[in-house]
Amino acid sequence: MRFSQCVVQDVCIFTPYGRLDANTAPALRQQLMAADCVERGGVVDFSAVDFMDSSGLGALIAAVRRLRKGGRDLKIACPNDNVQRVFDLTSANRLFEIFAQRQSALDSFIRERGE
């Protein structure tokens, strides 16, 4: 699995590609714990993810807990039906704000900052 990361409007945008499973979840967690995301808050753009299991979800939950301890947040954007189903079946959709569009997730950070 590969990842890309950029900063847009002072928010870390993290895009994983491929499958998020037991093999790739540790790398996802490590990337999300990187300084940019921890300092700024982040959006995970799932537009290039075709599969996620409970290991991938566990990495996201660990990251969001750490971010929230620091007053930041992690939001989800562009999940396909399979990924959305994992959030729904595990009730993780109550833990994360999930947006159909990446820009909507970014806009929510801007609204929260009062800009």
N, C-alpha and C positions, 0 to 999 in steps of 0.2 A: 504494500500500500504506500502511496505517496500522499503528501500533503502540500498545500500551498498556504501561505499566510501573508496578509497585507494589513495595513492600517488605513481605514477610511473614516473620516470625520471623528478622529480620535477613538475609534473602536477597532479592536482586533477582529479581522475576518479570517476565519480558519476554514479551509475547504479540504476535506479528505476525499480521496478517490478510491473507488472499488468497494471492498467488503470491510465492515467493522465487526470483527469476531475475536475469538480468544487469541489468535495469532497477532492481530494488529492493535488490539485495545491498549496494550501497554505503551505503544508508540503514540497513540492518540492522547492518552492521559499525560504523557511526558510533554508533548507539544502544547497541550492546553494549559499546563502548569508553567509554561515559559513566561518570562518577565512581561512581555508585551500584553498578553491576555490578563495576567494577574493585576497589572497596573491600570489597565484601561477598561476591562470588561470585554466581552466578546460575543461574536455570532458564529455559530457553526453552520456553514452552508452545506446542506446535504444534497445539493443538486447533482453531484457526481458519485453518490453512494448508492449502490444497488442492493445492499443487504446489510442489516445490523442485527446482532443477537444480544443476549443479556450481558455479555462481556463488554461490548461497545457501550451499552447503556450504563454499565457500572463505571466505566471510565468517565462518561459525561457527568454522572452523579457526583463522583469524587471531585471533579473539577469545579462544578457549580457550588459545592459546599465550601471549598477553599476560597473561591472568588467572593462568595457572600460574606464570609468571615471578614474579608477586607473591604466590604462595602461595595463590591462590584457584582456584576451579574453575567450570566451566560444564557444566550437565547438561541433558539433553533430556527433555521430558515430552510425552506424548500424541501421538506421531506417527501419522498415518494410514498405511494400507498403502503408498501411493505414496511418502510421505516416508521411511518405514522402509526401503523398497526402495533408495533412494539411499544411505542409511547402510550397508546390507548389501552392495550391489554394489561400493562403493568401499572397503569395510573400515573406514569411519569409525566403525562400531559398536564398534571396538576402542579408538578414541580418546575416545569419549564414553560416559558412563553414560546409558543410555536407560531411561526409566520409562514404564509404561503410564498412570500417574496422576500428576498434579501434586503431590499430597500426599506420595506416595512419594518423589519427588525432594527435596522439602523435608525430609522425615524423614531422608533420608540425610545432609543437611548437619548436622542436629541430632545424629545418631549420631557423625559425624566430630568434632564439637566436644565430644563427651562429655557432653552435657546430658541 
